[in-house]
Amino acid sequence: MRGGVRPYCDVIEDLAREWAEMTYADRDRRLDKLGLTPKGKRDLRWRTPNEVKTIEKQAAKANVAKLHAVGKK
């Protein structure tokens, strides 16, 4: 066997054993982080600096419109 091949095989075998014991939420998170779901693909997509600026501006505008209800005591 070559240097780093066996440890990766061990990791894959461990994941296969643990997969049946994982909750659905843990499975979904794992698939998202690997980019195997639409959400995961969106999260891992590389964005240009201009796209990041646009997203930040939209988030700032969305925060302005929030209303908070406060009860009187």
Phi, psi and omega per residue, in radians:
M1 nan 2.580 3.100
R2 -1.500 2.907 -3.045
G3 -0.694 -1.189 -2.971
G4 -1.731 0.142 -3.053
V5 -1.282 -0.781 -3.060
R6 -1.116 -0.755 3.130
P7 -1.032 -0.667 3.109
Y8 -1.135 -0.676 3.091
C9 -1.097 -0.694 3.111
D10 -1.099 -0.715 3.138
V11 -1.119 -0.756 3.140
I12 -1.134 -0.727 3.114
E13 -1.118 -0.719 3.103
D14 -1.088 -0.764 3.121
L15 -1.086 -0.723 3.139
A16 -1.106 -0.690 3.120
R17 -1.191 -0.706 -3.070
E18 -1.385 -0.317 -3.032
W19 -1.007 -0.750 -3.108
A20 -1.183 -0.470 -3.113
E21 -1.527 -0.235 -3.118
M22 -1.266 2.607 3.018
T23 -1.322 2.863 3.134
Y24 -1.075 -0.626 3.131
A25 -1.126 -0.721 3.107
D26 -1.138 -0.694 3.103
R27 -1.096 -0.795 -3.138
D28 -1.066 -0.762 3.106
R29 -1.068 -0.741 -3.132
R30 -1.115 -0.766 3.131
L31 -1.142 -0.665 3.097
D32 -1.078 -0.816 -3.105
K33 -1.130 -0.498 3.109
L34 -1.466 -0.137 -3.137
G35 1.370 0.452 -3.096
L36 -1.690 0.096 3.071
T37 -2.205 2.823 3.104
P38 -0.979 -0.721 3.118
K39 -1.104 -0.762 3.133
G40 -1.097 -0.668 3.102
K41 -1.138 -0.715 3.107
R42 -1.111 -0.769 -3.102
D43 -1.134 -0.608 -3.086
L44 -1.533 -0.124 -3.086
R45 -1.166 2.357 3.097
W46 -1.303 2.368 3.140
R47 -2.082 2.531 3.087
T48 -1.273 2.779 3.099
P49 -1.004 -0.596 3.108
N50 -1.150 -0.678 3.095
E51 -1.102 -0.709 -3.140
V52 -1.100 -0.752 3.120
K53 -1.078 -0.746 3.137
T54 -1.097 -0.746 3.135
I55 -1.106 -0.732 3.133
E56 -1.131 -0.695 3.110
K57 -1.106 -0.761 3.128
Q58 -1.110 -0.663 3.121
A59 -1.158 -0.680 3.128
A60 -1.141 -0.711 3.100
K61 -1.120 -0.674 -3.124
A62 -1.165 -0.592 -3.138
N63 -1.206 -0.490 -3.115
V64 -1.181 -0.585 -3.020
A65 -1.420 -0.004 -3.093
K66 -1.302 2.423 3.070
L67 -2.006 2.528 3.125
H68 -2.140 2.232 3.087
A69 -1.626 2.277 -3.125
V70 -2.132 2.190 -3.132
G71 -1.466 2.559 3.112
K72 -1.573 2.499 3.121
K73 -2.091 nan nan
